[in-house]
Amino acid sequence: MPEKIVIGLTGNIATGKSLVLRMLQELGATTIDADKLVHQLMEQGKPVHQAIVQEFGRFVVADNGQIDRRRLGKLVFSLPEALSRLEELTHPAVRREILKRIEAADTPVVAIEAIKLFESGLVDHCQAAWVVLSPPEVQLRRLVERRKMAPDQARQRIHAQSSPREKEAKADLVVKNGGDLARTWHFVKKHYLALVEEKIGQAAAPVQTTAEATAPVRQTTFDPTQIKPSALEIRRAKRPDLEAMAEVVALGTNGSLKPDVSQMMESLFSRAYLVALADGHVVGMAGWQTENLVAGLLDFYVAHQSLWPVVGKKMLDRIHEEINSLSCEVSLSFVLEQGGPEVVKFFENEDYEQTESKDLGYIWKDIAQEWQPENSVLLYKKLREHRIMVPM
């Protein structure tokens, strides 16, 4: 394989770096999230964990022995010198792990998301540096609405980071992500393909064309109740699936929800999705995300309520395989009221229990409150015999 193309992706908090990273993954790049690597390297028993505890004291350790990231975050974002010291402790280990993953990647393009791309020296290992920018008011709104931060805390996080103008001055490409997702997608796709063609030739860049050629047809004339379990295929969702996925949402909520393709695109680039196909038709979909050993399931729908025992079960089993491979300790499912009681019953049959976020353990509770949509039922399932968080 020719020398890999490494794209370094950076930008300040809530500019949409992760969204652009998922776009690059959709286009065929191997993706590495440096922030998630930090979390893994901070786990109990790892050298970074010991160094952080020695530097900041037992104050930053939760009852389970793991680093309490929220407590550590409040400390370092209020004291610039503490943030600098934390970076000194984590950057070398993260860089070593990233270089290993670049070497092991089996694709010609690797994209690294790193908020400290320039400051850490990771940019020296990249062929291109892409900076994602968003207007400050958009950053603030995302932090308040999506991460449930108080406005003052959100402003503190924004102001604690380096000037976006400094990043822009060092960039090979600036991705403006102010809210028009379709425009951002077309811009990223254009420059990705141009970069691949420039570095290793046109033959290496047909990824998107192939995905579009295999797009499932719409199922307007398809009877989902007639599918055979043996005919089911479960795979990662792709951008060409969006129209069919929106139709499944409408069918699964009896028309209560009718997302457009733009809304589905934002969801696809915000979390991981699976689709279930039968004879080329999308008959189910499910999205999930992970943070701090917690998995969150959202947008779980099937095209007909009779399909939950078969289609729903097969998708959930696949998700459990993936989140278990990430050592997640608990799975949280958020079921919108529009989905109906059948969805709640399905999860209960899979050993999920209804609860409220306030009744979960510390950190589980915080994450549940951050992720839970309005008008939804929360269910949870412990994936390990021991709880890692002690209830408050």
N, C-alpha and C positions, 0 to 999 in steps of 0.2 A: 504494500500500500504506500502511495506517496506520502510525503510529510503531511501531517494533519494541519488543517486550518483551525486555529483556536481563536474564537471570538470572546473577548472580555466584555461583559455586560455590567454596567454600573449605573448609579443614579441615587439620589437621596430617597429617604423614606417616603412610601406611598406615591411614588411616581409611576409605578406599574412595571417594575423590573421583572417580577415573576411572570406577569402576563406575557411580556415580550419573550421571556425564556421559553414559555410553553409554545409560543408561535414558532420559535426556532426548532423546538422538538418536533412539532407538527411537520416542519419542512425537512426533517431528517437528521438533525444534529443530535449528538449525545449531549445531554445537559448535566451540569454540575451546579448545585446550589451551595455556595460556600457557607451561607448562614446555617443551613441544616447540618453541614459538616461540623461546624463549631458546636452545635448542640450534641452531636454524637460524641465528639471528642471531650465534651464536658461531663459525660456520664461517669458515674461512680466507678472507680477502678482504673480510669484512664489518667495519664500523667497530667493533662490539662486540668482535670478536676482537682487533683492534689495541689497544683500550683495556685489555683484560684482560691481555694480554702486557706492556704497559707498566707496569701496576700490580703484577702478581705475578711477572713475570720469566719467562725461558725454561723455568724448572722445570715450568710447567704445560703446556708444548707437547710433543706426542708427536712421534715421528720423522717422521711424515707432514706436520707443520706444523699439524695441527689441535689444538684445545684438548683436553688429556687430562682429561675430565670427572671421572673417578674421582680423579685426583691433585688436581685443583682442589677437589673435594668434601671430601677428607680435610683439606685446608688450611683451608677456610672454616668447616667444622663444628667445627674444633678451636680456632678463634680468632674470637670474636664480632665483633671489629672488622673482620676480613677479610670476614666474611659481609656486614656492613653496607656495606662498600665495594663488594663485588661487586653488591649490589642497587642501589646508586647508579649503577653503570655500566650495568646492564641494564634497569632498570624504564622509563626514558623511551622507549627504542627499542621495547620490548615494547608499551607502551601505544599508541604511534603505529600499530604494525602491527595491533593488535587493533581500534582504531577504524576503520581501513580495511576490515577484514574484516566488522565489524558493518554498515558502510554498504553493502558489496557483497552481503550475505546476501540470499537470495531467499525466506526463510521469515519468518513474523511473530515467531518467537521465536528468540533467540540465547542460548546458554548458554556462559559463560566459566569454565573451571576455572583458578583461580589461587591458589596457596598463600599469596601475599601480597596478597590481594584488598583488604584494608583498608589495609595499610601502604603499598601502592603508589599508592593513590588511585583504582584502577580501579573501586571500589565507587561512585564518584560518577557513573559512566556506566551504572549498573544500576538497574532498577526494583525488583529484589528481590535480597536477599543470603541465600543458603542456606549453612548451615554443616553439614558432615558430621562426626559424632562417633563414636568407637569407644572401648571400654574400653582402658586402657593395655596390659593383658595380651594383648588381641587385636591391637593394633598391634605389639607385640613379636613375637608368634607369626608374623604375616604377614611381617615383615621377616626373621626367621630362616628361615622355611620357604620363602617365595617368592622372596626376594631373596638368600638364602644369606648374610646378614650374620652376623658373630659377635655373640653376645648383648650384649657390652660396646659394640660399635660401634652396634648397634641402639638401645640405651638412650641413647647419646650423641646420636644423630640425633633421638630423641624429645624429649630434654631441651633440645636446642638451639633448639627452636621456641617460639613464644609460647604462653602459657597458653590451653588450649581454652576456659576459662571466659570469657576476654576476648573471644574470637570469638563465643561463644554469646550474650554480652550484646549484641552488635551485630547479631545475626542477625534477619532477618524470618521465617526458618523454620529449625528444627533437624532434620536428618535423622539419626536414630540407626541406625547400621549396625553392629550387634554380631554379625552372623552369620546371622540369619534373612533370607535373600535375598528370599523371596516377600513377606515383610512389608515390607521396604524398597521393593520394586517397587510394591506397592499404595499405599504411602504417597506415593511420588514421583508416581505417576500421578494420584492424587487431587488433590494440591496443584498439579500442573502444569495439569491441566484447569480447576481452579478459578481459577487465575491468568489463564489465557487468557480464560475466560468473563468475569472481572471487568474485564479491560483492553480486550478487543476483541470480546467477544460470543461466544455459543455457536457461531455458524456457523464460526468459525475453528478449532474443536477436535475434528473427527471423525477425527483421524489414526489412533488406535488401532482404532476401529471398522472403518475401511476395511481395515486390515491383517488384522484377525481375520476379516473377511468373505472374504478371499482366501486363507485358510489352506489348505495342501494337505491332501488326505485321507490317511489312513494307507494303506500299501501292502501290507496283509496278504494281499490277493488279487491282487497285481500281480507279474508275472514280469519281473524286471529284465533278463533276458537277451534279451528280445524288443524292447528299445527301439531306435529308429532314431536315428542321430546327428543327422539333420536336425530331430528333434523336441526336442532338448535346449535347455533354457533355463538360463542361469547368472545368478543374482542374489544380492544381499545377503540373509543370513538374517534372519528376523524371529522375534519371540517365539512366534507361533503355530506355527512350524516345529519347536519343541523336541521334541515327542513323536516326530515322524517322524525327526528327526536322531538321537535316542537309539536308534531302531530301526536306522538305518543303521550306527551304531557296533556294535550287537550283531551285525548281519549281517556287517559287515566284519571282525569278530574271531572269527567262528564261535561267538558266545556267550560268549567269554572276558571281555568287558566288557559290562556292562548298566547304563549310567548311568540314573538316574531324571531326571525333568523338572527337579527342583531343581538337580541337578548340571549339567545342560545349560544351565540359566538362568545359573548362575554363570560358565560358560565363555563364553556369548554376551555377557555384560556385561563380560568381562575382555579380550576381543580381538575382532578383526574376523572375520566368517565369511561364506563363500559357500555356497550350496546349488545343486546341479544338479537340475533337475526334468525329468521326461519324462511327458507326459500328466497333469500335476498331481501326480505322485508324486515324492518326494525320493529320488534314486538316488545322491547323493554329497554330501559336505560337506568343507569345509576351513577351518581357522582360521589366522590369522597375526597377528603383531605386529611393530612396528619400533622400533628404538632405535639412535641414534648411527650411522646409515647401515647398520645390520644388520637384515635381516628374518629372522624365525623362523617356520617353518611347523610346525603341530601339529594333531592331530585331523583327519588327512587320511584319509578312508574312502570306499569305494564299496560299493553294496549287493550286488555280486557281483564276484568276482575278474576275470571276463571283461571288466568295464567299465573297467579301468585304461587301456587304450590310447585309449579314446574319452572317457569321462567324466572320468577323472583328468587326461588331457592338456588338456582344455578348461578345467578349473578351474585347473590350474597356469598355463596361458597367461594367464588373466585375472589371477591373482595377480601374475605377473611384470610385467604391464602396470602394475598399481597400484604395486608397489614400485619399479619403474623410474622412475615419475613422481615418487617421493619421493627419487630419486638414491641409492638403496641400493647399496652396493658389493658385498655378498655376501648370499646366501640360505642359511640354515641350516635343514635339515629334520630333525625328531626323530621317528623311527618307533618306536613301541612294539613290543616283541617279540610282543605279542598280535596285531599286524597281519599278521604272517607275512612270508615272504621275497618275496612278490610285490610288496609295497609298496617294499621296498628295490630290487628289480630295476627297478621302474617309474622311480624317481628316477635310478638309474644310467643308464637309457636316455635320460634327459633331461639327461645330462652332469653329474649330481651325483656327487661322490666320497665314499666312506666315509672317515671320519677320527675322531680323538679330540680332545676339546677342548684338551688340553695341546699338541697339535701345530699349533694354529691361531695366527695372529698375535696380538700384544698387543691387548687390547680385544675382538677377535673371541673370543679364548679366554675372557676374563672373562664376556662375555655368554653364550657357549655354556654355561659352567659354571652360570651363574645360571638359564638357561632349561631345561636338559636334564632331563627326568624320569628317574627310575630305570628300569632295564631297557629302555633305548631305544638305537637305533642313530642316530648322528649322521652326516649327509651334508651336503656344502656345495657351492655353485656360485658362482664369482666372476661378478658381473654387469658388471664393468668389466675392461678389459684390464690395468690396473695395480692392484696391491694397495696399499691405503692404509695398512696396518699392517705393520710390519716384525716378523718372528718373533723371539721372545725367544731 
